[in-house]
Amino acid sequence: FRKVTMSVQALIAATSSLTRVKEVGKAALAGKDREMLRGGHERAAAAFAMMAATSAAVTGADEVQGSDPHVTDVVCHKLTEIFQSHGAVRLSCPLLRPRDKHQKESSQSEGRVELMSDRGVVLLLPSDLTANFARTVGRGGTAAAYLKRYDIGRTYAKSIAGGHPRENLEASFDIVYEDYRVKTDLLEAEVVLTLCQAVKLLGTRDLAWFVQITHTRLADLLLDVCEVPQKEVPRNACFHILSTLSVYPIAQITEEGPRRNDRKKKEMLSQLEAELEVAIEKHELTVTAAERIKILLSSGCLPFPLAFEQALDALQTATGRLRLVDLERKLDSK
């Protein structure tokens, strides 16, 4: 083979790996066997960097630049043991699914990767491990009514530069149990326990972990309070707005809590107004519903506080403002 220089992806991966292990040398020199270990950390760092470069050159870059494939294999193996200890089996869903009619506009803004078959049918690569599984369960009938499954696979998102989509490695753990006699609280508790075991596996020292919990019924109630039409297209657009603007971006969160940034909140308010305008023009959202969503989120929910109790207080305050708007509307009509 003719020798060639590394690709840009491989160079970035190797540099990122070296950056992460730069503190190893200080720890090695501070130990009791520093003479024996002298120079060992440089060789270990070089080995990690070269393996990261090889992985990036073969598999392509992902969200974690400079990831080591050995570490990835160990983590996936340990996660598999946790999932199997709960009685789950690995079930992978079909890779592609057809694009729904209401996703014609939203798929471009949300970064979904679209392909076209030889018959002209537009298909979607999975952007998460949940959507295709939910579709499979819905079509599976009673055969898929009682199961615990897990999956570790790749998800895809559009590349900013075009070409091959960006790939991410994700893990999913799902419980489907259609029995009204079983309390769903027990199933939800098992999912939370599985999550805690996974976080404990990855370690918590010098790391800050953030868990985002969603609740479909609560989200539906919020949209009902905001008088969003009972149609799939506008409600999906509103779900997207709630999921992106009601939570703090991870980059803004520190161990002491989210940084106070009034300018950022103004930017989020401007983004909210722009998203609502798009929803009105392209996703059949009414002007009244858009105004109510703006009132809801701008009343302390843009974004929600991180503390659970404070988030509930903010939600109560926001819904109280909507009730005042309804009361004023009734008084004006009289």
PyMOL commands that set and color helices and strands:
alter all, ss='L'
color gray80, all
select helices_A, chain A and resi 8-20+24-30+34-37+40-59+69-85+103-109+131-144+184-202+216-225+232-245+250-252+262-282+287-298+308-333
alter helices_A, ss='H'
color red, helices_A
select strands_A, chain A and resi 89-90+97-98+114-116+122-124+146-157+166-177+253-254+257-258
alter strands_A, ss='S'
color yellow, strands_A
deselect
rebuild
show_as cartoon
